[in-house]
Amino acid sequence: MKGEEKIKGGEKMTREELKEMATEQLHEIITLVQEEIASRNGAKLEVHLHSNAYKGSGKCWIARVDQHKKILGFVDAHTTIPDGCEKEKIFFLVDDDYLLCEKGSKSRDTRRYITVKDGKEIS
């Protein structure tokens, strides 16, 4: 293959076809491939984040980031558990770098960067 062809649903995809795709579509493919690799390896980190409608932005989320801390895309929550104005989201993370955001103090969210390797948080 030598990097010239990628597999798409049993069909081969050329580099030119990849270049024509939108960046969001490429990130979706990367996420699907990483999830498939993790499911084969069985290595995923379970993360629980909390939000409160009256603290910070009222949201919680996880984003994949590159080595320069630039956001590449957001991770979908596996489960969302609402409880009045509180909300808990459960994520399963494969090996990669992430930015986590959840409720903090009155007007601020708490954000932190982590690296997941072999289903464990490194930093």
C-alpha positions, -999 to +999 in steps of 0.1 A: +000+000+000+028+024+008+004+051+021-012+056-013-044+037-006-067+036+024-096+012+030-131+025+031-159+000+038-141-027+019-132-003-009-098+012-014-095+049-012-067+069-030-047+098-015-065+121-040-099+111-026-086+118+009-074+153-002-109+161-015-125+153+019-134+180+044-112+182+075-141+172+097-146+140+077-109+131+081-111+136+118-142+113+119-122+086+101-092+091+125-116+087+155-132+056+140-098+040+133-086+048+168-117+034+184-114+002+163-078-002+174-087+004+210-116-021+208-092-047+195-067-039+222-094-034+249-075-003+262-099+026+269-099+051+298-132+058+314-137+095+323-166+111+342-171+148+338-197+170+356-214+202+346-238+226+364-261+250+345-252+277+372-214+273+373-190+282+346-203+277+311-227+250+322-211+225+299-186+197+300-167+183+271-135+166+259-115+176+228-087+158+210-056+180+207-024+179+187+011+183+201+007+221+199-025+220+221-047+229+190-082+213+192-087+187+164-122+176+173-146+169+201-152+134+216-188+122+218-200+112+253-208+075+257-235+083+283-252+115+295-269+114+329-290+145+337-299+154+373-318+187+375-294+215+367-264+190+371-252+167+343-227+139+342-211+127+310-191+095+307-164+092+280-143+063+269-109+076+256-084+058+233-047+066+232-043+102+223-039+137+238-070+155+252-083+187+267-110+182+294-134+209+304-159+206+333-175+228+360-153+248+382-159+277+405-187+303+402-178+318+368-150+296+355-146+261+341-118+238+350-097+227+321-068+203+320-047+185+294-042+147+296-024+120+276-039+085+274-016+056+268-026+020+270-059+029+287-042+049+315-039+087+321-002+098+319-004+135+326 
